[in-house]
Amino acid sequence: MKTTLSPLALALLAAFATCVHAEDAPQHVLGTVTVTGNRPTSLPTLIPTTIEGITKEEIERDINATDAEDALKYLPSLLVRKRYIGDYNHAVLSTRASGTGNSARSMVYADGILLSNYLGNGATFAPRWGMVSPEQIERVDVLYGPFSAAYGGNSVGAVVDYVTRMPDKFEAHASLTLTHQPFKLYSTNDNYDGKQGSFALGDRHGAWSWYLDLNRTDSDGQPLTFPNRAVSSTASNAGVPVTGAVQGRDRTNNPWYLLGTATQYHTVQDQLKAKVAYDFSPTMRATYTFGLWRNDSQGRPNTYLRDAAGQPVYRGQVNINGSSYTLNDTDFNLSNEDLQHVMHGLTLKTNTRGVFDWEVAASLYDYDKDQLRAATVALPGALSGGKGRLVNQGGTGWNTFSAKGVWRPNEEHIAEFGYQREAYKLASIENATDDWINGAPGKRNAAFQGKTETNSLYAQDMWKFASQWKTVLGARFEHWHAHDGATSNAAATASHQQRSENYVSPKAALAYQASDDWVLKASLGRAVRMPTVSELYQGGVNAAGELTNNDPNLKPEKSWTTELSGERKLADGYLRLTAFGERTADALYTQINAQTLVNNIQNVDLIRTKGLEVSYAQNDVWLRSLDLSASATWTDSKIIRNDKAPTSVGKWQPRIPEWRATGVATYAVNDQLSVTLAARYSGTQYSTLDNSDVNGFAYMGASKYFTVDTRLRYRFNQQWSMALGVDNLNNDKYWNFHPYPQRTYVAELKFDL
């Protein structure tokens, strides 16, 4: 289905943009991005490929940022599926050729510590954004595509690097943010509010420096799921007559009833982040990072159904408009989550800028406590207890280690090389319990466990072989090992054989300085995205101990990605046009095998993506007070071959729209007051491989959208500032399986010393 930008979207694209301060902007020199300042990105900036970024100043001025992922909001071709403030388990990053169901196709770091969750691939395996608060961010940089040998196959979409602050002198920061969202959908008409407080201190004493950040978020999100029933054509007098069911159409455009809401979260999150650094010399530093993230959340439902006496109905046989329907005890589900995750990171590195520099780093992310309690009995009795299930993932997590070096033998060559190890452990067990609120675990319902490990060696060499030419050639060798896998039901366990595989991924990039103002770049890279632990082992077992809906022999995804860019330097800005393409074999998706009728994660034979991306930014456009930026992306992403499900061939890859665009305009009224107007657009997209979900504006659908955001920021003095903003000012009601937030008001007060 073809889609085009609306005239309003086109007009806004021509007018909007994010500002880029000249002293902080990436400098495009001979295809090399050099980030100035004393807190540079950790990305390999010598690679002549696309890198976009945003600074702390831009975030504070232009974005109503309540979570770390908001910093990516207006960068080209990126989308974070953030459903509400504090969304901790579904805020997946989407990139050029990877939709919001493909969380394992991007990499997110904070100061070199991996935040991406490769225990699985999908909405419930979002990066651990909660380990970074917006106030900590010094800058964010994004490397598009798998063009650096320093990153594994998960970099096929993009690598995101959050750089957090390290003070040079004493500093203190405090902020308070309030949010308000009036929400109207179906028969829901309510307000959902949030509040967030943050406090940070930092200082430097001789060779020691430290930074401590505390953050609390208390948020009520809008309802996310909606119990439903397909409209029956069979007349019946059975069941309790009820009113209140909302008629609508599902994502395949068939009629259904919406019976109420579920999974409306109240979440309270606490985050503590501590960094300590010691300078052994002016060129060698050790840094330790500790992160603690806690989350207590409650998911609560509400029924639209009322009996003749006006009482709410949650279960049993009901009669709607002359047809009978049965409500299950878990249709209106209640849940409580109690999570505590811990992160450690240690880095020792040199920065001599001489012949040789090196770095050693290690990190650990641990699900110290991770419990989900859910009721299996119906309301209203379930509010005081009753039978349920308890899911415990304590002990799950990952650890990483890397050792790398940079060798600069002369001005023409810079070589990078290193060793990396990443190890993941899944330990998940679900038990029945007699009291879903406080009860002890009883009989096992299901359990999943397993480990994966990747050991890698890489090397790449930047060679300036002529005055106007530069090339980077590299390769990455990866040894992947999956072991200790087991899948259990209540009575049986199926153990899986271990697997080991080896892959080599070459990389190449070329840059030509056509003139002082023009740079041309070309990049080519292979990426091998290994199956995650849950993709391999989280499924079902029958009574005989045989697997029913998971495949521990899944092949890894293998992608070849290309990029060709032209960049034009403008007065206080730049213009970039990029053509990109990707060919992915054995893509991992859930589908129904047409021959066996098994519905599980399977390999899709071939997906091909091509596209164009334009990015523009310029400062001081009008009266030296208006800063603009904009981006637009056209993508054609189609399934080329899929022998297991032939009806999907020729259809769009899920969650990849044909058009998407962003734009931001910021006007500085004076040195104290700035006003920002921003917009985002995404065209038609699908959630299913066969594109049968033709109605995107429905629960479980994926719709197009156009939203406008505003922000007004005023600095009273050097210490105090305030901001007022509105996200989704035009109140677009759009979907990505769940409903996105509607118009949300934001008020913010900050103190900086």
N, C-alpha and C positions, 0 to 999 in steps of 0.2 A: 504494500500500500504506500503510495507516495504521499509525502507531507511537505508543506512549505511553511516558512515563517510567516506569521501574521504581519500585516503592515505596521501595527503598533510595535511588534518585536523588532522589526527592521529599523524603525525610526529610533527606538531606544538604543539599539546596537550602534547606530551612527552617533549617538550622543553621549553614551555612558563610558565609564572606565575606572579602574583603580589607579590611584596615584602611585608613583615610584619616586622616592626621594633620590636625587642625583647621587648623593654621597653613599647611598645604600644599595643602589640598583646594580644588578649584574652588568658587568662591562663586557660587551661583545667584541673581542679582539681575536682575530684569526681563528674564529670558531671556538675559542676558549672562553668559558665563563669564569670570571674572577670575582669572587665575593669579597668586598673590602670590609674593613672593620676588624675589631679584635676578637670577634666571636664568629669565625667563618664556618661555613657548612662543612660537614664531614663527607659530603658527596664527592665523587671523583671528578672535579671540575675540569680536568684536562681532556675529558671525552668530548669531542665536538658533536654534541647532540643536544636535544632540547632540554633545558633546565628553566623552570619558572619558580618564582619565590615571592614571599611576602614578609614584611618586617613587622616588628612589634608596634612601631608607630602607625603603620597602615592598619593593622588589626584594631588598635584602640580607636582610631579615627573613623574607620569605615564600616566596621562589622559589629553587629549585635552578638558578640561572642559569649556564649554561656558554657560551651564545651570546646575542648581542644580541636575537634574536627571542624568547627566553624571557620577556622583559619583557611580551610581549603575551599570555601564556599564559592568563590568567584574565579578560581583558577581554571584555565582552559581544559575542557573535556573531562573534568572530575565531578563526581557526585558522591556524597556520603548519605546513605539512606537513614538519616536521623529522624526518628518518629516523634520524639518528645525530648525535652531537656533532661539530660542524664541517661539517655538510651544506652544501656551497657551491653546488650546482647543481640542487637540487630543493625547497628550503625555500620554497615558494610561499605567499603570504598569501591566505586566503579570508575573505570578508566576508559581509554579510547575503544578498545576491543574486548573489554571484560565488563559484564553486567554486575548488578548488585547481588546476584546469586553466586558470584565467584570471588569470595573473600581471599582465597589462597593465591590469587593472581596479582597481588601487589604486596609491597613491603613497607611497613611503617616502623620507623626508629625514633627514639628520643635520646639524643646524645650518644648514638651508637648502640643503644640497648634496644633489642627487638621487642616491639609491642604487638606485631602481627601474631595472630593465633592460628598456627598451622596444625592444631589438633583436629581440625575439620575444614570443610569448605562449604560456605553457605551463610545464611543470615545469622545463625546462632554462634558463629565463630568470627565475630567482628574484632578488629584490633582493640587492645586495651587502652582506649583513649583516656580512661579515667586516671591513668598514671601521670597525666600532664594536665594542669589547669591552664586556662588562657593567660592568667597573670604571669606564669613562668616563662612564656614563650619569648625568646629574643628574635627568632626568625624561623620560617619554614621554607624548605626548598624541596622541589619535586624534580626528579630525573625521570623522563618519560622513556619507556621501552627498556628491553633487556640488553643494552649496548655496552655495559661495563662488565668485564670479567670478574670484578670484585663482588658481584652479587649473584645468588643462585637463581634457579629457574622461576621462583616466585616473583621475580622482578619483571616478568614478561609485560605487565601493565605499566607499573611505575614504582619508583622508590621515593618514599616521603621521609624527610629528615627534620625532626623538631630539634632546634637548638635552644636550650634553656639558658638562663642567665647565670653568670658567675661574677660576683661584685668585685670592683676594684677599691671600694671604700664602703663605709657603713651606709646601708640603705634600708628603708622600711616601706611597706606597701600594705594597703588595706582597701577592700572594696566591698560594696553591698549592691546586689542586683535583685530586682523584683520583676516578675513577669505575670502577665494576665492574658488568658486565652478564652474568649467566649466561643463556644463550640456548639454548632447546630448541625445535626445529621440524623436522618430518619426521624425517630421520635425522641432523640436526645437533644436537650437544650439546657446547657449547663456551663459553668465557668470552671476553668482549671488553671490554678495559680502555682507559682513557684517562687522560691527565694534562695539566694546563694550568697555566702559570705566567704571572704578570702583574706588571709593575713600572712605576710611574708617578711622575713628579716634576713639580712646578709651583711658580711663584712670581710675585710682582709686585714691580717696582722702578719706582716713580714712575708714569710714563705707560705703561710696558711691562708686559705680563704674558705668561706662556708656560706651556704644558703639554705634556708628553711622555709617551707611553704605549707600552710594549712588551708584546707578548703572544705566547705560543707555545702551540699546541694540538697534542698528539700523541695520535691517537685511532684505535682499531680499531672499526669499525662491524660490525654483524651482516650476514650475507648478505642481498642485496637482490633478486636474480633467481634463477630456478630453471629450468634446462633441462628440457624436458618433451616428452612425446609423447602424443597421443590414443591410447587403448587400441584396438588393432586387433582386428577380429573374424575376420581371415583367419589360418588355421593355416599354419605354415611351419616347416621345419627349418633354414632358412638362418640364417647368422650365428653368432657366438660366443655360446654360452650364458652369461648373466650373472645374478647375483643382486644384490639391494640396491635395486632400483627401488621407490619408495614409491607405492602406489595412493592416489588421491584423486579429487576432483571439481573441475573448473575453474570459472570464474566463471559459466558458463552451466549448471552442474550436470551436465556430461557427464563420464564417467570418463576419467582420464588417469594417466600415470605421471610422477612427479617423479624426475629422474635424478641430481640433484646441485644444487650451488649455484654461483652466479657473482656478480660485482660485489660482492665483500666487500672494502671499502676500508680500507686503512691510510693515513691522511692526516696530514701534518705541515704545519701552517700557522703562518706568522709574520706578525705585524701590527705596523706602526709608525705611530703617529699623532702629529703635531706641530701645535700651534696657537700662533700668536703674535698678540698684539693690541696696538695702540697707540691710546691715547686722545689725540686732538688737543685735546679739551676735555672737560669733564664730560658733554657731550651728543653727542659725535661720536667714533666708534670705527672703526678699520680692523682687520680680522681676516683672517689667512691660515691656511689649513689644508692640511696635506700628509698624505696617506695612502699607505702602501705595504703591499700584501698579497701574500704568497707562499704557494703551495700546491704541495706535492709529494705525490702520491697514487699508490697501487698498487691495482689491482683484481685480485683473484685468485679462481680457482674451486676447486671440489672435487667430485669425482664420488662418487656413492653406489654405482656399479656395480663389481662384482668378477667376474673370470673364475674358472675352476675352480681355478686355482692361488692365488687370493686377491689377484691383482694388480689395481690400479685400471684401468678402461677409460674412455678419453676419446673415441675416434673409431672409425669403421668400422661394419660391419654387425654387429649384436648380436641375440641372441634372448632375449626376455623372456617367460616363461610360454607358450612355444610359438608366439609370433608374432615376425616379423622387423621390425627397425627399423634405420634408418641414422643414425649420429651424424655431423654435419658437423664440420669442423675448427674452426669458430668457435662451436660450441654452448657450450663451456667457455672463455669468452673471458678473455684477459689484457690489461690496459691499464696504462699509466703516464701520468700527467699532470704537466706542469711549467708552472705559471702564475705570472705576476708582473703584478699590476695596480697602476696608479698613479693617485692622485686629487689634484687641486688645487682649492682653493676660495678666493676672495677676496671680501670684503664690506666696503663702506664705508657706514655708516649713521649717522643722527642719532636721538636720542631725547629731544627737548626737552619733549614732551607739550604743546607750545604750539600755535600756529595751523598750522604746517606741519612735517612730518618727511619724510625721504626715505631711500631705500636703493638702492644699486647693487651687484649681485652677479654673479659669473661662476664657473663651475666646469668642470672637465674630468675625464673618467674615461677612462683609456686602457688597453687590453689590450696592455701593453708586451711581454709574452711570454705566449703561450697555445698550448700544444702538447699534443695527445693522441696517444699512440702505442698502437696495438692490434695484437695478433698475428692473423694469418690462417692460421697453422699450428697444429696441435693439440699438446696436452701429451702426454708430458712434454718433448718436444724444444723446445717454444716457450720454456721457461724459460731457455734459453741463446741464444735468438735465432731467426732465421728470418724468412720473409716476413711483411709486415704492411702497415699503412697509417698515415699520418701526417696528422693534421688540424691545420692552423695557422690561428689567428685573430688573429695579431699585426696591430696596426693598427686593429682594431675598437674602437669606443667611442662616446662621446657628449660633447657640450659644451652648456652652457646659459649664458644671459645674461638678466638682468632689471634693470629700472629701475622703481621704484614710489614713490609718494608718498601721504601721508595729510594731508588738509586738514580742519581743525577750525574752521570759521568762527564757530560758536557752540555752546552746550551742546546744542542740539537736532539738530545735523547733524555727522556725521563721514563724509567721503568718502574712498574709496580708489581709486586708479587706477594703471595701469602698462602696461609693455610687456615681453613675454617672448619668448625664442627658445630652441628646443630642436632640436638637430641630431644625427642618429644615422648611424653608418657601419658597415656590415657588410662584412668582408673575410675570407672563409673559403675555404680551399682544402684538398682532400684529395688526397694523393699516395700512390702505392704506394712501398714501400721494401723492399730486400732484407734489412734487419735492423731489425726493429720496435723493438729496444731502443736502438740508437745509429746506425742507418743514415741516410744522406742521402736526401732526397726524390727519387723517380724520376718515373715517368710519372704525369700527372694522372688522377685518378679522377673528381673533380667539383669544382666551384667555385661559390660564390655571392657576389655583391657587390651593393651598392646603398646609397642614401642616402635618408633622409627628413628633412624640416625643417618645423617649425611656428613661425610668427610670430603672436603674439597681442597684442591690445589688450583691456584690461578696465577696467571702472569699476563701483563700487557705492557706495551711499549709505545710511548708517544715519540714520534720521529718527525722533526721539522726538516724535511729533506730539501726544501727550497724556501726562498724568502717569503713566498706567498702560499706555500703548501704545508699542510700538516696531516699526518695520518696516525691512527692508533690501531694497533693490531694486538689481539689477545685471545686467550683460550682459557676455558675452565674445565677441569676434570672433577667429576663427582662420583663418589661411591656411596650408594644408598642401600640401607639395610633395614628390613622390617622383621620384627621378631617378637616373641612372647605374646602373640595375638590369641585371644579367646573370646568367644561369643556364647552367652548363656541365657537360657530361659529359666523358668521356675524349677525345672527338674534335671535339665541336661546342659552340658557344656561341650562346645565344639572348639577344639584347639586347631590353630592354623600353622602350617609349615612356615619356617622363616624364608625370607627372600633377600637376595643381594643382586644389585645391578649396577653397571658402570656406564657413564655417559660423558661425552666430550662436547662442549658448546663453544664454537669459535665466535669471535667478535671482530668487527672491523668498522672503522670510521675514517672519513676523509673530510678535510676542510680546505677551502680555497678562498683567500682574501682577494676578491675581485677588484675592490677599490677601498678607499678609506671608509666608505659608508656601507659597503656590501660584503656579506659573507655567505658563501654557499657551503652546505654540509650534506654529507651522505653517510648513513649508518646501516649496518647489517648485523644481526645477532640471532643466535639460536638460544632457546630456553627450554629446559626440561623440567616441567612441574610435576614433582613426585606425588603419588596418592597420599593423602593424610591418614592418620591413624583411624579416625572414625569412618572415613570412606571405605577402608579395608575391613574393619571389624565390627562396626556398629550396625547390626541388622537383626535377623531373627533365626531361631532354631526350632525345628519341629520336635515332636516327642521322641523321635529316634536319634536325636542329636545331630541332625543334618541341617546345613544352612538352607534358609528359605529365601532371603531377600538381601543378601549382601555377597560381594565377590572379592575375596582376598587376593585374587589374581589380576586385579585391575592394572592396565597399562598406564604409564605416566603420560601426561600431555606433552607433546613435542611441537614447539612453535618456532617458525622462522619469521622474524619481524624486520621490516625495512622502513627507513625514514629518509626523506629528501627535503631539505629546508633551504629557504633563502631568507636572510635577515638584513633589514635595512635600518641603519642608524639614523634616527631623527634628532632634531634639536630637542634635548631633554626627553628623549623617548626612543622607541623602536617599533618596527613593524616586522612581523614574521609570518611567512606562509610555509606550511609543512604538508607534504603528501606522505601518507603512511600506509603500510599494508602488513597483514599478518596472515599466515597460513598455519593452522593448528590441526595436527593429526591426533586422534584418540582423545578428543576433548571429553572431560568427565561431566556427565549430566545424569539426572534421574529421569528415566523414561520406561515405557512398557515395551518389552521385547515382543515384536509382532509374531514371532514363531513360538516362543515359550509362554507368553503372556505374563512373564515375571516383571514386576515393577520394582526396580532398584537402580542404584548408580551403575551406569554403563559407559563404555567408550563410544563416543560419536566419531565416525571415521574421519571426517574432514570438515572444517569450518574455515571459510575464507573471508577476510575483512579488508576493505580498502577505504580510504577517506582523505579528506582535506581539512586542515585546521589553520585558522588565521588568528593571530594574537597581536594586539596593538596597545601601546601605552604611551602617554605623553603628558608632561607636566606643563604648568603655566600657559595653558592654551589661550585663555581669554583674560585680558587684564592681569596676567601673571597670577591669577587666583583660582583657575579651574584646572583640575587634573582629571584626565580621562583614561580609561582603558576598556577594552572589549575583546571578546573572543567569540568565534563561531566555528562549529565543527559539523561537517557532513560526513556520514558514515554509511557504507553499504556492507552489512555483515550477514552472510548467508550460509546455510548448511548445504554443503556440496555433496556429501555422501554419508549415508547412515543406514547401513544394511539391516540393522536391528529394528528400525522404525522408518520405513521408506516414505511414509506420508509427510515426514518433516523436511525432505529434500527440497531445496529451493526456498525454504522459509527463513525468516529473520532469526538470528541468534537472540535468545531471550535477553530482555532488559537492555538492548542496544538500540536507541532511537536513531532515526535517519538524521535528524537535525537536533542540535543543542547549542545554546549560546548563553553568554553572560555579559554583563556590562555594569560599570560603576562610574558615577560622576561625583566628584567632591569639589565643592566650592568653599574656599576660605574667605569668609566675610571679613575677618581681620585676624590678628594673631591669636585671638582667644576663641573665636567661634568658627566652626565648620559645619557644613550641611552636606549629607551624602544621600544620593538616590541610586539604587541598584536594582538590577533585574536579572532573572534567570528564565530560560526557556528550554523545554525538552519536548520533542515531537512524539508521535505515536510509537508505542513499544508493546512487546508481548512478554508473557511469563512462561508460555508453553512452547515446546519445540515445534509443534505443528501449527502454532499461531491460531489455535481455535478460540482463544480468549479475546474475542473481537470487541467486547465491551470493557474498556479500561476503567470506566468510572463506576466501579462496583467493588464490593468486598472481594478480595483475592485477585482483583484486576490490577493492571499497570497502565496508568493513563499519561497522556501528555499534560503539560502544565506551563503556566506563565505566571510568575510571581514578581512582585515589586516590593523592595525593602527600603526603609528610610532610617536615617540616623542623624541626630543633631548633637554635637559635642561642644561643650563650653568649658574653658579653663578659667577658673576664678583667679588663680595665681599658680606659682610653680608647684604647689603642693596639692591643691584641690581641683577636681574636675567633676563634671557630671555629664550624663548623656541620656537622651530620650530617643527611643526608636520604635519602629513598627516593622515586624517581619510579616510577609504576605499581606501587604497593605490592601491589595485588591481582593483579598479573601477567596482565593482560588481553592476549590474543593477538589483535591487531586489525590491519587492513590499510587501506592507501590505495595500491593497485597493488602497492607493496612492503610488507613487514611493518614495523610500527612497533617501536620498542625494547620489550623486555620489562622485567621488574623491574630497576631500575638503582640502585645504591648510590652516594651522593655524600658525599665528605668534603672539607672546605674549611677552610683556615687563612688568616687575613688580618691584615695589619699596616697601621695608618693613623696617620700623624703629622701 
